[in-house]
Amino acid sequence: MNERLHPVMFAGTGSDVGKSIIATAFCRIFRQDGYNPAPFKAQNMALNSFATPEGLEIGRAQAVQAEAAGVPCHTDMNPLLLKPQSDHTSQVVLNGKPIGNRDAYEYFRKEGREELRDAVYAAYDRLAARHNPVVMEGAGSLAEINLRDSDLVNVPMAMHAGADIILVGDIDRGGVFASVYGSVMLLRPEERKYVKGILINKFRGDLRLFEEGRRMLEELCGIPILGVVPYYHDIHIEEEDSVALAAKSAAAQRGKINVAVVLLRHISNFTDFNVLERDPRVHLFYSNNVDELAKADILILPGSKSTLDDLYELRRNGVAQAILRARREGATILGVCGGYQMMGVQIRDPHHIEGPIEAMPGLGLLPMITEMLPDKVTRQVRFAIADSAQAGRFPFEGYEIHMGETIPVEGSIFTPLNRLEDGHDDGCFVDEKCMGSYLHGLLDNPAFIDRLLAPHSARLTEAAAQFDYHAFKETQYDKLAAHVRRYVDVPLLYDILKGKR
């Protein structure tokens, strides 16, 4: 059995410096080296979430890291999840269950923080009793001194865990000397001693040109630099946020099936479409431009954290009309989760779950009515496509994360899209080019993708092999680990985590 390692926290000089990816890499590295690692982020802010095997909700990044570590995901890995609903308010999910909405001022004030602090510390303690080491991730900047007394996720969390902090800086955005040195110097002396190493991320160019800078930074901070990790282009790990989605090209490609995901303001769980993006038969892009959407063979309405607000925006910007026109002209329309709700006849919100609007007409593509309900549904499911279901066989896996119940319009002809293992139905099927479902992960199942693409198969110039997404992801985790091993002094990190440095 491997000896006990200190927990390690990858904290950042700011947001989007690559903490999540570095933590993912070390989850795989520790697994490869015979340890039993698990990820941990006390507080995550993201719309991209995942349902655990117990049917509870965590941030998608920790689910990805758990996959890299080779362990089932659990709410102890991300006990506190904030899901933004507007510029000022978020739904607060504690230990996998929503406990209400909070505005930013109310959430970050000192009063009431100890209850949350106790909860995240208890989650960490449970996780640390089961895993060695715990691979922790900070949030934002390590040195948010204005939030120091209410911080649950950075230095106070590392101090509770007795973790060694590795500070990650992003050289690609510029100012890496100031951001690294400033982050260290803004810490109190008793906090600074927890920072045991520095890692420079997203380097471009000749590494030899940074040797002098590396030496100078080590001297300034008095902390060793563990490595300088170059930017990569050929490794594909699921992204945590939607910032880069709009950059994916909308130019239609000949010989492929063009699939457009409607780019919503509050898009959630966009990782539903990663498998499609890697499918050699498909060109996938994200857009809310009506001219670009007109180029698509298949239009997908994705999940949303604010379904009514996004539906209102689709009507305002002309996208709703573009979707209906695409349907008339032979395109396939698929709705997932919030997108499924939007495709119905009406969405009702009598309890004001999402805001003041009590009802809004949907797109009218499915004979369904949705009512928003206070209790969130979060669960993993096994299912079969309804019209091909065989007795006792539910070969596919997915998960639900939604607020609301969707039922057929009274007197309408209704056909479910899927049958669940528990005997319930899911979704609605009008024809092979118009359907919706609550199931995230629907498009991770090759048989469903084949059915979705079939009406447009004449566009393909040649048959493509079926895509094995699980094998693809495993290869990507191994490639990421190899990339980080090449540029980081992993033996030095082990010395730090064993208390030898």
C-alpha positions as CSV (number, residue, x, y, z in Angstrom):
1,M,0.0,0.0,0.0
2,N,1.3,3.5,-0.9
3,E,2.3,5.7,2.0
4,R,0.0,8.5,3.0
5,L,0.4,11.8,1.1
6,H,-0.5,15.3,2.2
7,P,-3.6,16.6,0.4
8,V,-2.7,19.0,-2.4
9,M,-4.5,22.1,-3.4
10,F,-4.1,23.7,-6.8
11,A,-5.0,27.3,-6.3
12,G,-4.8,30.1,-8.8
13,T,-3.6,33.7,-9.3
14,G,-7.1,34.3,-10.8
15,S,-9.9,32.6,-12.6
16,D,-9.4,30.6,-15.8
17,V,-5.7,30.0,-15.2
18,G,-6.1,26.2,-15.6
19,K,-6.5,25.0,-12.0
20,S,-9.3,22.5,-13.0
21,I,-7.2,20.9,-15.8
22,I,-4.1,20.7,-13.7
23,A,-6.1,19.0,-10.9
24,T,-7.6,16.6,-13.5
25,A,-4.1,15.7,-14.7
26,F,-2.9,14.9,-11.1
27,C,-6.1,12.9,-10.4
28,R,-5.0,10.7,-13.3
29,I,-1.2,10.8,-12.4
30,F,-1.9,9.7,-8.8
31,R,-4.1,6.9,-10.1
32,Q,-1.5,5.7,-12.5
33,D,1.1,5.7,-9.7
34,G,-1.1,3.3,-7.6
35,Y,-2.8,5.8,-5.2
36,N,-6.5,6.2,-4.6
37,P,-7.1,9.9,-5.3
38,A,-10.3,11.9,-5.3
39,P,-11.0,15.5,-6.3
40,F,-12.4,18.1,-4.0
41,K,-13.6,21.7,-4.5
42,A,-15.4,23.1,-1.5
43,Q,-17.4,25.7,-3.5
44,N,-17.9,25.7,-7.3
45,M,-19.8,28.3,-9.4
46,A,-21.0,26.7,-12.6
47,L,-24.1,26.0,-14.7
48,N,-22.5,22.8,-15.9
49,S,-23.5,20.2,-13.3
50,F,-23.8,16.4,-13.0
51,A,-25.9,13.9,-11.1
52,T,-24.1,11.5,-8.8
53,P,-25.1,7.8,-8.6
54,E,-27.2,8.8,-5.6
55,G,-29.2,11.3,-7.7
56,L,-27.5,14.4,-6.1
57,E,-26.0,17.4,-7.9
58,I,-22.3,18.5,-8.2
59,G,-20.2,20.6,-10.5
60,R,-19.3,18.9,-13.8
61,A,-15.6,19.7,-13.3
62,Q,-15.4,17.5,-10.2
63,A,-17.3,14.7,-12.0
64,V,-14.7,14.9,-14.8
65,Q,-11.9,14.8,-12.2
66,A,-13.4,11.8,-10.5
67,E,-13.6,10.1,-13.8
68,A,-9.8,10.8,-14.3
69,A,-9.2,9.4,-10.8
70,G,-11.2,6.3,-11.7
71,V,-13.7,6.7,-8.8
72,P,-17.5,7.3,-8.8
73,C,-18.4,10.9,-8.2
74,H,-19.9,12.0,-4.9
75,T,-21.3,15.1,-3.4
76,D,-18.4,15.2,-0.8
77,M,-16.2,16.1,-3.8
78,N,-18.2,19.4,-4.3
79,P,-20.4,20.0,-1.3
80,L,-21.3,23.6,-2.3
81,L,-22.4,24.5,-5.8
82,L,-23.6,27.9,-6.9
83,K,-25.7,28.0,-10.1
84,P,-26.1,31.6,-11.3
85,Q,-29.6,32.6,-12.2
86,S,-28.9,36.3,-13.0
87,D,-26.0,38.7,-12.6
88,H,-26.8,39.0,-8.9
89,T,-28.4,35.8,-7.7
90,S,-27.5,32.1,-7.6
91,Q,-29.2,28.9,-6.6
92,V,-27.3,27.4,-3.7
93,V,-26.9,23.6,-3.8
94,L,-25.6,22.1,-0.6
95,N,-24.5,18.4,-0.4
96,G,-26.3,17.9,-3.7
97,K,-29.6,19.5,-2.9
98,P,-30.8,23.0,-3.5
99,I,-31.4,25.0,-0.3
100,G,-32.7,28.3,-2.0
101,N,-31.6,31.3,-3.9
102,R,-29.2,33.9,-2.6
103,D,-28.0,37.2,-3.9
104,A,-24.2,37.8,-3.9
105,Y,-24.2,40.2,-0.9
106,E,-26.4,37.9,1.2
107,Y,-24.3,34.9,0.3
108,F,-20.8,36.4,1.0
109,R,-21.6,38.3,4.3
110,K,-20.1,36.8,7.4
111,E,-23.4,36.0,9.1
112,G,-24.4,32.4,8.6
113,R,-21.1,31.4,7.0
114,E,-20.1,29.1,9.8
115,E,-22.9,26.7,9.0
116,L,-21.7,26.4,5.4
117,R,-18.1,26.2,6.6
118,D,-18.9,23.3,8.9
119,A,-20.7,21.5,6.0
120,V,-17.8,21.8,3.6
121,Y,-15.2,20.8,6.2
122,A,-17.3,17.8,7.1
123,A,-17.5,16.8,3.5
124,Y,-13.7,17.1,3.1
125,D,-13.1,15.0,6.3
126,R,-15.4,12.2,5.0
127,L,-13.6,12.2,1.6
128,A,-10.1,12.3,3.1
129,A,-11.0,9.2,5.2
130,R,-11.6,7.3,2.0
131,H,-9.0,8.6,-0.4
132,N,-5.2,9.2,-0.6
133,P,-4.5,11.9,-1.7
134,V,-7.3,14.4,-2.0
135,V,-6.7,16.6,-5.0
136,M,-8.2,20.0,-4.0
137,E,-9.0,22.9,-6.3
138,G,-9.2,26.5,-5.3
139,A,-11.6,29.1,-6.8
140,G,-10.8,32.4,-8.5
141,S,-7.7,34.0,-6.9
142,L,-5.9,32.7,-3.9
143,A,-5.6,36.3,-2.6
144,E,-9.2,37.7,-2.6
145,I,-8.4,39.6,0.6
146,N,-11.7,41.4,0.6
147,L,-13.4,38.0,1.0
148,R,-10.8,36.6,3.4
149,D,-13.1,36.3,6.4
150,S,-15.9,34.6,4.4
151,D,-13.7,32.4,2.2
152,L,-14.7,28.7,2.2
153,V,-12.6,27.4,-0.7
154,N,-9.0,28.7,-0.8
155,V,-6.5,29.2,2.1
156,P,-8.9,28.5,5.0
157,M,-9.9,25.2,3.4
158,A,-6.3,24.3,2.8
159,M,-5.4,25.1,6.4
160,H,-8.3,22.9,7.6
161,A,-7.1,20.0,5.4
162,G,-3.4,20.5,6.1
163,A,-2.9,20.7,2.4
164,D,0.2,21.7,0.5
165,I,-0.8,24.6,-1.9
166,I,0.6,24.7,-5.4
167,L,-0.1,28.2,-6.9
168,V,-1.0,28.1,-10.6
169,G,-0.3,31.1,-12.8
170,D,-1.3,31.8,-16.4
171,I,1.5,33.2,-18.4
172,D,-0.6,33.4,-21.6
173,R,-2.6,36.3,-20.3
174,G,0.5,38.3,-19.3
175,G,1.6,39.7,-16.0
176,V,2.6,36.4,-14.6
177,F,5.4,37.8,-12.4
178,A,3.1,40.3,-10.7
179,S,0.2,37.9,-10.4
180,V,2.3,35.2,-8.8
181,Y,4.4,37.4,-6.5
182,G,1.4,39.6,-5.6
183,S,-0.7,36.5,-4.7
184,V,2.0,35.2,-2.4
185,M,2.7,38.6,-0.8
186,L,-0.9,39.4,-0.1
187,L,-1.2,36.3,2.1
188,R,-0.7,36.6,5.8
189,P,2.6,35.0,7.1
190,E,0.8,32.1,8.6
191,E,-1.0,31.5,5.3
192,R,2.0,31.9,3.1
193,K,3.8,28.9,4.6
194,Y,1.2,26.5,3.1
195,V,2.3,27.5,-0.4
196,K,4.9,24.9,-1.3
197,G,5.2,25.3,-5.1
198,I,4.5,27.4,-8.1
199,L,3.3,26.0,-11.5
200,I,3.3,28.2,-14.6
201,N,0.6,27.2,-17.0
202,K,-0.3,27.9,-20.7
203,F,3.2,28.7,-22.0
204,R,3.7,29.3,-25.7
205,G,7.0,29.3,-27.5
206,D,10.5,28.2,-26.6
207,L,10.8,27.2,-22.9
208,R,14.4,28.1,-22.8
209,L,13.4,31.8,-23.1
210,F,11.8,31.6,-19.6
211,E,14.7,30.0,-17.7
212,E,15.9,33.3,-16.4
213,G,12.4,34.4,-15.5
214,R,11.9,31.1,-13.7
215,R,15.0,31.7,-11.6
216,M,14.0,35.2,-10.8
217,L,10.5,34.3,-9.7
218,E,11.8,31.5,-7.4
219,E,14.2,34.0,-5.8
220,L,11.5,36.6,-5.4
221,C,9.0,34.3,-3.8
222,G,11.3,31.9,-2.0
223,I,9.2,29.0,-3.4
224,P,10.2,26.4,-6.0
225,I,8.7,26.4,-9.4
226,L,7.6,22.8,-10.1
227,G,7.2,23.3,-13.8
228,V,6.2,25.4,-16.8
229,V,3.4,23.6,-18.7
230,P,3.0,24.5,-22.4
231,Y,-0.3,25.3,-24.0
232,Y,-1.8,22.2,-25.8
233,H,-4.2,21.8,-28.8
234,D,-4.5,18.1,-29.2
235,I,-5.9,17.0,-25.8
236,H,-9.7,17.3,-25.3
237,I,-11.0,17.5,-21.7
238,E,-14.6,18.6,-21.0
239,E,-14.8,22.3,-20.3
240,E,-16.2,23.8,-17.1
241,D,-17.8,26.9,-18.6
242,S,-19.3,28.1,-21.8
243,V,-16.9,31.0,-22.6
244,A,-15.4,29.4,-25.7
245,L,-18.6,27.9,-27.3
246,A,-19.4,30.8,-29.6
247,A,-15.9,30.6,-31.2
248,K,-16.7,27.2,-32.7
249,S,-17.2,27.7,-36.4
250,A,-20.7,28.1,-37.9
251,A,-19.5,27.6,-41.5
252,A,-21.4,24.7,-43.0
253,Q,-19.2,21.8,-44.0
254,R,-19.9,19.7,-47.1
255,G,-19.8,15.9,-46.6
256,K,-20.9,16.2,-43.0
257,I,-24.1,16.7,-41.1
258,N,-24.2,20.2,-39.7
259,V,-25.6,20.4,-36.2
260,A,-26.3,23.8,-34.4
261,V,-26.7,24.1,-30.7
262,V,-28.7,27.2,-30.0
263,L,-26.5,29.5,-27.8
264,L,-28.7,30.5,-24.9
265,R,-27.7,33.2,-22.4
266,H,-28.1,30.7,-19.5
267,I,-27.0,27.6,-21.3
268,S,-26.2,24.7,-18.9
269,N,-24.8,21.2,-19.4
270,F,-23.3,22.0,-22.8
271,T,-21.1,18.9,-22.3
272,D,-24.1,17.0,-23.5
273,F,-22.8,17.7,-27.0
274,N,-19.2,16.6,-26.6
275,V,-19.8,13.2,-28.2
276,L,-21.4,14.8,-31.2
277,E,-18.5,17.3,-31.6
278,R,-16.1,14.4,-31.8
279,D,-18.2,12.3,-34.2
280,P,-16.5,12.3,-37.6
281,R,-19.9,12.5,-39.4
282,V,-20.8,15.8,-37.7
283,H,-19.8,19.4,-37.8
284,L,-21.1,21.0,-34.6
285,F,-21.3,24.7,-33.8
286,Y,-23.0,27.0,-31.3
287,S,-24.9,30.1,-32.4
288,N,-27.9,32.4,-31.8
289,N,-27.5,34.1,-35.2
290,V,-30.6,33.3,-37.4
291,D,-28.6,33.2,-40.6
292,E,-26.1,30.7,-39.2
293,L,-28.9,28.5,-37.7
294,A,-30.4,28.3,-41.1
295,K,-27.4,26.4,-42.3
296,A,-28.0,23.5,-39.9
297,D,-29.4,20.1,-40.7
298,I,-30.1,19.6,-37.0
299,L,-31.0,22.2,-34.4
300,I,-30.6,21.4,-30.7
301,L,-32.2,23.4,-27.9
302,P,-30.0,22.8,-24.9
303,G,-30.5,23.0,-21.1
304,S,-31.0,26.3,-19.4
305,K,-30.8,27.6,-15.8
306,S,-33.4,30.2,-16.6
307,T,-35.8,28.6,-19.1
308,L,-38.4,31.3,-19.2
309,D,-35.9,34.1,-19.5
310,D,-34.1,32.3,-22.4
311,L,-37.4,31.5,-24.1
312,Y,-38.4,35.2,-23.9
313,E,-35.0,36.1,-25.4
314,L,-35.4,33.6,-28.3
315,R,-38.7,35.3,-29.2
316,R,-37.1,38.8,-28.9
317,N,-34.0,38.0,-31.1
318,G,-35.8,36.1,-33.8
319,V,-34.3,32.7,-33.0
320,A,-37.7,31.2,-32.1
321,Q,-39.0,32.0,-35.6
322,A,-35.8,30.6,-37.1
323,I,-36.4,27.3,-35.3
324,L,-39.9,27.0,-36.5
325,R,-38.9,27.9,-40.1
326,A,-36.1,25.3,-39.9
327,R,-38.7,22.7,-38.8
328,R,-40.9,23.5,-41.8
329,E,-38.0,23.3,-44.2
330,G,-37.0,19.8,-43.1
331,A,-34.4,20.3,-40.3
332,T,-34.4,18.1,-37.2
333,I,-35.3,19.8,-33.9
334,L,-34.2,18.2,-30.6
335,G,-34.8,19.7,-27.2
336,V,-32.8,18.6,-24.1
337,C,-34.0,19.4,-20.6
338,G,-34.9,23.2,-20.6
339,G,-34.9,23.0,-24.4
340,Y,-37.4,20.2,-24.2
341,Q,-39.6,22.4,-22.0
342,M,-39.3,25.3,-24.5
343,M,-40.5,23.1,-27.4
344,G,-43.9,22.5,-25.7
345,V,-47.1,24.4,-25.9
346,Q,-46.7,26.3,-22.6
347,I,-44.4,26.8,-19.6
348,R,-46.1,27.7,-16.3
349,D,-44.4,29.0,-13.2
350,P,-47.2,29.6,-10.7
351,H,-44.8,29.3,-7.7
352,H,-42.4,31.9,-9.2
353,I,-39.5,29.5,-9.2
354,E,-37.7,31.4,-11.9
355,G,-39.1,34.9,-11.5
356,P,-42.3,37.0,-11.8
357,I,-43.5,35.6,-15.2
358,E,-46.3,33.1,-14.4
359,A,-46.8,31.6,-17.9
360,M,-45.3,31.8,-21.4
361,P,-46.2,30.1,-24.6
362,G,-43.6,27.6,-25.8
363,L,-42.6,27.0,-29.4
364,G,-45.6,24.6,-29.9
365,L,-43.5,21.8,-31.5
366,L,-44.4,19.2,-28.9
367,P,-47.9,18.6,-27.4
368,M,-46.6,19.2,-23.9
369,I,-47.1,21.6,-21.0
370,T,-44.5,22.2,-18.3
371,E,-45.1,23.5,-14.8
372,M,-42.1,24.6,-12.7
373,L,-42.1,23.0,-9.3
374,P,-40.1,23.9,-6.1
375,D,-38.4,20.5,-5.8
376,K,-35.5,19.8,-8.2
377,V,-35.3,16.3,-9.9
378,T,-31.7,15.0,-9.8
379,R,-31.1,11.3,-10.6
380,Q,-29.2,8.9,-12.8
381,V,-31.3,6.6,-15.0
382,R,-31.1,3.7,-17.3
383,F,-33.3,3.8,-20.3
384,A,-34.2,2.5,-23.8
385,I,-35.5,4.3,-26.9
386,A,-39.3,3.7,-26.5
387,D,-40.1,2.3,-30.0
388,S,-37.1,-0.1,-29.8
389,A,-37.4,-1.1,-26.1
390,Q,-37.1,-4.8,-25.5
391,A,-38.5,-6.4,-22.3
392,G,-36.1,-6.0,-19.4
393,R,-33.3,-4.4,-21.5
394,F,-32.3,-0.8,-20.7
395,P,-28.9,-0.4,-22.4
396,F,-28.4,3.3,-22.1
397,E,-27.4,5.7,-19.2
398,G,-28.3,9.3,-18.6
399,Y,-29.2,11.7,-15.8
400,E,-31.9,14.3,-14.9
401,I,-31.3,17.7,-13.4
402,H,-34.4,19.9,-13.7
403,M,-37.1,21.8,-12.0
404,G,-40.5,21.2,-13.4
405,E,-42.9,18.5,-14.6
406,T,-43.8,18.1,-18.3
407,I,-47.1,16.3,-19.2
408,P,-49.1,15.9,-22.5
409,V,-51.7,18.4,-23.4
410,E,-55.1,17.0,-22.5
411,G,-56.6,15.1,-25.5
412,S,-53.4,15.2,-27.5
413,I,-51.7,12.3,-29.2
414,F,-48.6,11.6,-27.2
415,T,-45.7,9.2,-27.9
416,P,-42.8,9.1,-25.4
417,L,-39.2,9.2,-26.7
418,N,-37.7,6.9,-24.0
419,R,-38.7,4.3,-21.5
420,L,-37.0,4.3,-18.1
421,E,-36.0,1.3,-16.1
422,D,-38.3,2.3,-13.3
423,G,-41.3,2.0,-15.6
424,H,-41.8,5.8,-16.3
425,D,-41.7,7.4,-19.7
426,D,-39.4,10.3,-20.7
427,G,-39.7,13.0,-23.4
428,C,-41.9,13.3,-26.4
429,F,-41.5,12.0,-29.9
430,V,-43.5,13.6,-32.8
431,D,-41.5,12.1,-35.7
432,E,-37.9,11.3,-36.6
433,K,-37.2,15.0,-36.9
434,C,-38.9,16.5,-33.9
435,M,-38.4,15.3,-30.3
436,G,-37.4,16.2,-26.8
437,S,-36.1,14.7,-23.6
438,Y,-35.2,15.5,-20.0
439,L,-32.1,13.2,-20.2
440,H,-28.7,14.6,-20.1
441,G,-26.3,12.1,-21.5
442,L,-28.8,11.1,-24.1
443,L,-26.2,11.9,-26.8
444,D,-23.5,9.9,-25.1
445,N,-25.3,6.8,-26.5
446,P,-24.2,5.9,-30.0
447,A,-27.4,4.2,-31.0
448,F,-29.4,7.4,-30.3
449,I,-26.9,9.5,-32.3
450,D,-27.2,7.1,-35.2
451,R,-31.0,7.6,-35.1
452,L,-30.7,11.3,-34.9
453,L,-28.3,11.5,-37.9
454,A,-30.2,8.9,-40.0
455,P,-32.6,11.3,-41.8
456,H,-29.7,13.4,-43.0
457,S,-27.3,10.5,-43.9
458,A,-27.4,11.4,-47.6
459,R,-25.2,14.4,-46.8
460,L,-22.3,12.1,-45.8
461,T,-19.6,11.5,-48.3
462,E,-18.5,8.3,-46.7
463,A,-19.6,6.0,-43.8
464,A,-17.9,6.8,-40.5
465,A,-17.0,4.4,-37.8
466,Q,-19.1,4.4,-34.6
467,F,-17.4,6.6,-32.0
468,D,-16.5,5.1,-28.6
469,Y,-16.7,8.2,-26.3
470,H,-15.6,6.3,-23.1
471,A,-12.4,5.0,-24.8
472,F,-11.8,8.5,-26.2
473,K,-12.0,10.2,-22.8
474,E,-9.7,7.6,-21.2
475,T,-7.1,8.3,-23.9
476,Q,-7.4,12.1,-23.3
477,Y,-6.9,11.7,-19.6
478,D,-3.8,9.6,-20.2
479,K,-2.5,12.2,-22.8
480,L,-3.1,15.0,-20.3
481,A,-1.2,13.1,-17.6
482,A,1.7,12.4,-20.0
483,H,1.8,16.1,-21.0
484,V,2.0,17.3,-17.4
485,R,4.5,14.7,-16.3
486,R,6.8,15.9,-19.2
487,Y,6.9,19.5,-17.9
488,V,6.4,19.2,-14.2
489,D,8.9,17.9,-11.6
490,V,6.5,15.2,-10.3
491,P,9.2,13.6,-8.0
492,L,9.6,17.0,-6.3
493,L,5.9,17.2,-5.8
494,Y,5.9,13.8,-4.2
495,D,8.7,14.9,-1.9
496,I,6.5,17.9,-0.9
497,L,3.5,15.8,-0.3
498,K,5.5,13.3,1.8
499,G,6.8,16.2,4.0
500,K,10.4,15.9,2.8
501,R,10.5,19.4,1.4
